[in-house]
Amino acid sequence: SSGINAEYGGTVRNCKTFRAIFLYCVVIKLLRPGPVDLNKELLFIFGEMWSKLRIFLYEVVVLLPLILMIIWTVAHLGGVDLSENRDNWHPILMLAGMVFCFFNAAVSFRMLPFEKPLKKKIHAALHITGSLCILLGLVAQFSYHQNNGYEHLFSSHSWLGLFTAVCYILQAVISVGVFQDFNPELNIPLRVRFKPVHIVFGTVLLIAAGLTIAMGVTEKAAYANLQYGSSSQWYLVHGVITTVFIALGATIIVLSDRH
């Protein structure tokens, strides 16, 4: 203990966090028989702290576009309801499905500190939840257009969004059937062949989702400008939304390539 204090005491006395780490190392030194590598112990502690902090920061950034969209919709676009402002559900549900659920599912195997079977279930649950959000978002928009006599598919955002949504839902349903352990022995050869397709197609859908949302948010801002008048603060909001999820998408693609 005196040797530990001589080597680490002067540094850790100035900070409560480091003092707690120092005391942890002292306990480890006293309880474990034989030599203890304190450098490895410190690296382990900081590794655990960084792992939890990384997950927290990622969730904050993933939630940011959704929170900003809700604030923008409620404060500037007339709010949400099931009649006149039904179309305002569309961007909220699409961001919930294509950003929050999709982006969390994409990194679930790399970031979550659980065993692989639990990670698979979380991955599948996020994709199924995302599919439901996307489906409800499509219903909200198509029913709003139908009730108000608008054309359904009149822009690049509409066509690319419909393509992305349909492919995403199909990918989620097929992947749950292939990768979940309903019949493990039967599915093993199919999983081996389908996994590369699943990963590549998922990456393509991630890019398509990013493009779709970027066009959709810009389109929404343009219509809001015509209907409610221009406001620089809301253009800033939709710019932040677009920038955040494009940066997240690029990060996920880089992580996928590294793994």
LINNORBEL-V721557 format. One record per backbone hydrogen bond with DSSP energy under -0.5 kcal/mol. CO is the residue of the C=O (numbers start at 1). NH is the residue of the N-H. If there is no record, write none. Layout:
<<CO & NH> <CO & NH>>
This chain:
<<1 & 5> <2 & 6> <3 & 7> <4 & 8> <4 & 9> <5 & 9> <8 & 11> <8 & 12> <9 & 13> <11 & 14> <12 & 15> <15 & 19> <16 & 20> <17 & 21> <18 & 22> <19 & 23> <20 & 24> <21 & 25> <22 & 26> <23 & 27> <24 & 28> <25 & 29> <26 & 30> <27 & 31> <28 & 32> <36 & 38> <37 & 41> <38 & 42> <39 & 43> <40 & 44> <41 & 45> <42 & 46> <43 & 47> <44 & 48> <45 & 49> <46 & 50> <47 & 51> <48 & 52> <49 & 53> <50 & 54> <51 & 55> <52 & 56> <53 & 57> <54 & 58> <55 & 59> <56 & 60> <57 & 61> <58 & 62> <59 & 63> <60 & 64> <61 & 65> <62 & 66> <63 & 67> <64 & 68> <65 & 69> <66 & 70> <67 & 71> <68 & 72> <69 & 73> <70 & 74> <71 & 75> <72 & 76> <72 & 77> <73 & 77> <73 & 79> <83 & 86> <85 & 81> <85 & 88> <86 & 89> <87 & 90> <87 & 91> <88 & 92> <89 & 93> <90 & 94> <91 & 95> <92 & 96> <93 & 97> <94 & 98> <95 & 99> <95 & 100> <96 & 101> <97 & 102> <99 & 103> <100 & 104> <101 & 105> <102 & 106> <103 & 107> <104 & 107> <104 & 108> <105 & 108> <107 & 110> <107 & 111> <108 & 112> <112 & 114> <115 & 119> <116 & 120> <117 & 121> <118 & 122> <119 & 123> <120 & 124> <121 & 125> <122 & 126> <123 & 127> <124 & 128> <125 & 129> <126 & 130> <127 & 131> <128 & 132> <129 & 133> <130 & 134> <131 & 135> <132 & 136> <133 & 137> <134 & 138> <135 & 139> <136 & 140> <137 & 141> <138 & 142> <139 & 143> <140 & 144> <141 & 145> <142 & 146> <143 & 147> <144 & 148> <145 & 149> <145 & 150> <146 & 149> <152 & 154> <155 & 159> <156 & 160> <157 & 161> <158 & 162> <159 & 163> <160 & 164> <161 & 165> <162 & 166> <163 & 167> <164 & 168> <165 & 169> <166 & 170> <167 & 171> <168 & 172> <169 & 173> <170 & 174> <171 & 175> <172 & 176> <173 & 177> <174 & 178> <175 & 179> <176 & 180> <180 & 182> <180 & 183> <183 & 187> <184 & 188> <187 & 191> <188 & 192> <189 & 193> <190 & 194> <191 & 195> <192 & 196> <193 & 197> <194 & 198> <195 & 199> <196 & 200> <197 & 201> <198 & 202> <199 & 203> <200 & 204> <201 & 205> <202 & 206> <203 & 207> <204 & 208> <205 & 209> <206 & 210> <207 & 211> <208 & 212> <209 & 213> <210 & 214> <211 & 215> <212 & 216> <213 & 217> <214 & 218> <215 & 219> <216 & 220> <217 & 221> <218 & 222> <219 & 223> <220 & 224> <221 & 225> <222 & 226> <223 & 227> <224 & 228> <224 & 229> <225 & 229> <231 & 234> <231 & 235> <232 & 236> <233 & 237> <234 & 238> <235 & 239> <236 & 240> <237 & 241> <238 & 242> <239 & 243> <240 & 244> <241 & 245> <242 & 246> <243 & 247> <244 & 248> <245 & 249> <246 & 250> <247 & 251> <248 & 252> <249 & 253> <250 & 254> <251 & 255> <252 & 256> <253 & 257> <254 & 258> <255 & 259>>
